[in-house]
Amino acid sequence: QVQLVESGGGLVQAGGSLRLSCAASGLTFGSYGMGWFRQAPGKEREFVAAITRGGSDTRYADSVKGRFTISRDNAKNTVYLQMNSLKPEDTAVYYCGAQSVDSNYWGQGTRVNVSS
């Protein structure tokens, strides 16, 4: 059974930092591209960041570029999202996703609240 378990969310003041983690199990982690997405209240889920299977390439939404960093540790089956200079508009539930050529999975999400 595939599981993606996010952690690290919480309440932080604007300008602060958080580090999200997503621990994967039940899949061959190194065979999956990994990504972070978020869904703010009343809005659709949106792309935040992605990283390739080996971790050599990353891409980001324009809204987080320069502030967020995605990374992965294939030995620990974990992907991370370092979030710096947080803004109130970053408030959302953050989800990690795993994608291969023939399957994709989602975690349950972790909530991030950024106060002004």
C-alpha atoms as a printed R data frame, in Angstrom:
    type eleno elety resid chain resno       x      y       z
1   ATOM     1    CA   GLN     A     1   0.000  0.000   0.000
2   ATOM     2    CA   VAL     A     2   1.434  3.338  -1.064
3   ATOM     3    CA   GLN     A     3   1.524  6.061   1.554
4   ATOM     4    CA   LEU     A     4   2.716  9.633   1.364
5   ATOM     5    CA   VAL     A     5   2.752 11.311   4.755
6   ATOM     6    CA   GLU     A     6   3.354 15.050   4.988
7   ATOM     7    CA   SER     A     7   4.543 16.793   8.126
8   ATOM     8    CA   GLY     A     8   6.027 20.089   9.235
9   ATOM     9    CA   GLY     A     9   3.103 22.412   8.735
10  ATOM    10    CA   GLY     A    10   1.962 24.879  11.343
11  ATOM    11    CA   LEU     A    11   1.424 28.511  12.203
12  ATOM    12    CA   VAL     A    12   4.173 30.990  11.405
13  ATOM    13    CA   GLN     A    13   4.453 34.753  11.161
14  ATOM    14    CA   ALA     A    14   5.045 36.451   7.859
15  ATOM    15    CA   GLY     A    15   8.733 36.419   7.023
16  ATOM    16    CA   GLY     A    16   9.279 33.162   8.845
17  ATOM    17    CA   SER     A    17  10.286 29.727   7.617
18  ATOM    18    CA   LEU     A    18   8.969 26.195   7.667
19  ATOM    19    CA   ARG     A    19  10.300 22.927   6.348
20  ATOM    20    CA   LEU     A    20   7.792 20.411   5.095
21  ATOM    21    CA   SER     A    21   8.605 16.727   4.765
22  ATOM    22    CA   CYS     A    22   6.866 13.978   2.844
23  ATOM    23    CA   ALA     A    23   7.767 10.417   3.734
24  ATOM    24    CA   ALA     A    24   6.892  7.807   1.142
25  ATOM    25    CA   SER     A    25   6.386  4.086   1.589
26  ATOM    26    CA   GLY     A    26   5.078  1.221  -0.497
27  ATOM    27    CA   LEU     A    27   6.673  2.408  -3.718
28  ATOM    28    CA   THR     A    28  10.066  2.499  -5.391
29  ATOM    29    CA   PHE     A    29  10.750  6.087  -4.419
30  ATOM    30    CA   GLY     A    30  13.585  6.677  -6.864
31  ATOM    31    CA   SER     A    31  11.277  5.825  -9.764
32  ATOM    32    CA   TYR     A    32   8.950  8.729  -9.033
33  ATOM    33    CA   GLY     A    33   9.132 12.384  -9.741
34  ATOM    34    CA   MET     A    34   7.928 14.245  -6.682
35  ATOM    35    CA   GLY     A    35   6.060 17.481  -6.310
36  ATOM    36    CA   TRP     A    36   4.438 19.824  -3.849
37  ATOM    37    CA   PHE     A    37   1.065 21.393  -4.451
38  ATOM    38    CA   ARG     A    38  -1.147 23.589  -2.319
39  ATOM    39    CA   GLN     A    39  -4.778 24.467  -1.957
40  ATOM    40    CA   ALA     A    40  -5.861 27.676  -0.300
41  ATOM    41    CA   PRO     A    41  -9.385 28.101   1.095
42  ATOM    42    CA   GLY     A    42 -11.850 28.593  -1.738
43  ATOM    43    CA   LYS     A    43  -9.252 28.012  -4.427
44  ATOM    44    CA   GLU     A    44  -8.174 25.153  -6.642
45  ATOM    45    CA   ARG     A    45  -5.107 23.087  -5.953
46  ATOM    46    CA   GLU     A    46  -2.036 24.637  -7.563
47  ATOM    47    CA   PHE     A    47   1.470 23.549  -8.403
48  ATOM    48    CA   VAL     A    48   4.263 24.711  -6.099
49  ATOM    49    CA   ALA     A    49   7.444 22.788  -6.907
50  ATOM    50    CA   ALA     A    50   8.694 19.587  -8.485
51  ATOM    51    CA   ILE     A    51  11.870 17.532  -8.522
52  ATOM    52    CA   THR     A    52  12.996 14.784 -10.852
53  ATOM    53    CA   ARG     A    53  13.615 11.200  -9.813
54  ATOM    54    CA   GLY     A    54  17.326 11.674  -9.233
55  ATOM    55    CA   GLY     A    55  16.970 15.170  -7.860
56  ATOM    56    CA   SER     A    56  19.029 16.837 -10.553
57  ATOM    57    CA   ASP     A    57  16.288 19.100 -11.871
58  ATOM    58    CA   THR     A    58  13.724 21.232 -10.103
59  ATOM    59    CA   ARG     A    59  11.070 23.703 -11.107
60  ATOM    60    CA   TYR     A    60   8.922 26.159  -9.225
61  ATOM    61    CA   ALA     A    61   5.812 28.217  -9.519
62  ATOM    62    CA   ASP     A    62   6.633 31.855 -10.128
63  ATOM    63    CA   SER     A    63   4.943 32.789  -6.865
64  ATOM    64    CA   VAL     A    64   7.466 30.839  -4.779
65  ATOM    65    CA   LYS     A    65  10.609 31.053  -6.893
66  ATOM    66    CA   GLY     A    66  13.540 32.286  -4.843
67  ATOM    67    CA   ARG     A    67  11.759 31.609  -1.546
68  ATOM    68    CA   PHE     A    68  11.034 27.868  -1.604
69  ATOM    69    CA   THR     A    69  13.442 24.993  -2.232
70  ATOM    70    CA   ILE     A    70  12.469 21.424  -3.019
71  ATOM    71    CA   SER     A    71  14.875 18.582  -2.325
72  ATOM    72    CA   ARG     A    72  14.792 14.845  -1.861
73  ATOM    73    CA   ASP     A    73  16.709 12.119  -0.077
74  ATOM    74    CA   ASN     A    74  16.205  8.874  -1.951
75  ATOM    75    CA   ALA     A    75  17.918  6.901   0.799
76  ATOM    76    CA   LYS     A    76  15.220  8.100   3.218
77  ATOM    77    CA   ASN     A    77  12.309  7.995   0.742
78  ATOM    78    CA   THR     A    78  11.577 11.596   1.648
79  ATOM    79    CA   VAL     A    79  11.005 14.827  -0.213
80  ATOM    80    CA   TYR     A    80  11.290 18.230   1.450
81  ATOM    81    CA   LEU     A    81  10.054 21.734   0.865
82  ATOM    82    CA   GLN     A    82  12.022 24.479   2.567
83  ATOM    83    CA   MET     A    83   9.865 27.588   2.704
84  ATOM    84    CA   ASN     A    84  11.469 30.904   3.560
85  ATOM    85    CA   SER     A    85  10.173 34.470   3.617
86  ATOM    86    CA   LEU     A    86   6.656 33.187   4.030
87  ATOM    87    CA   LYS     A    87   3.761 35.454   3.131
88  ATOM    88    CA   PRO     A    88   0.119 35.365   4.230
89  ATOM    89    CA   GLU     A    89  -0.790 34.310   0.684
90  ATOM    90    CA   ASP     A    90   1.208 31.120   1.217
91  ATOM    91    CA   THR     A    91  -1.479 29.962   3.646
92  ATOM    92    CA   ALA     A    92  -2.851 26.680   2.328
93  ATOM    93    CA   VAL     A    93  -2.923 22.936   2.764
94  ATOM    94    CA   TYR     A    94   0.241 21.574   1.196
95  ATOM    95    CA   TYR     A    95   0.194 18.204  -0.516
96  ATOM    96    CA   CYS     A    96   2.982 16.090  -1.862
97  ATOM    97    CA   GLY     A    97   2.514 14.016  -4.965
98  ATOM    98    CA   ALA     A    98   4.415 11.165  -6.562
99  ATOM    99    CA   GLN     A    99   4.284 10.532 -10.289
100 ATOM   100    CA   SER     A   100   5.680  7.848 -12.567
101 ATOM   101    CA   VAL     A   101   4.864  6.953 -16.163
102 ATOM   102    CA   ASP     A   102   1.881  4.884 -15.131
103 ATOM   103    CA   SER     A   103   0.808  5.926 -11.662
104 ATOM   104    CA   ASN     A   104   0.471  8.850  -9.316
105 ATOM   105    CA   TYR     A   105  -0.274  9.235  -5.642
106 ATOM   106    CA   TRP     A   106  -1.183 11.997  -3.201
107 ATOM   107    CA   GLY     A   107  -0.648 12.549   0.475
108 ATOM   108    CA   GLN     A   108  -3.292 13.803   2.886
109 ATOM   109    CA   GLY     A   109  -1.768 17.238   3.252
110 ATOM   110    CA   THR     A   110  -0.324 19.423   5.978
111 ATOM   111    CA   ARG     A   111  -1.721 22.822   6.837
112 ATOM   112    CA   VAL     A   112   0.368 25.978   6.735
113 ATOM   113    CA   ASN     A   113  -0.957 29.213   8.205
114 ATOM   114    CA   VAL     A   114   1.027 32.401   7.756
115 ATOM   115    CA   SER     A   115  -0.105 35.309   9.894
116 ATOM   116    CA   SER     A   116   0.485 38.916   8.936
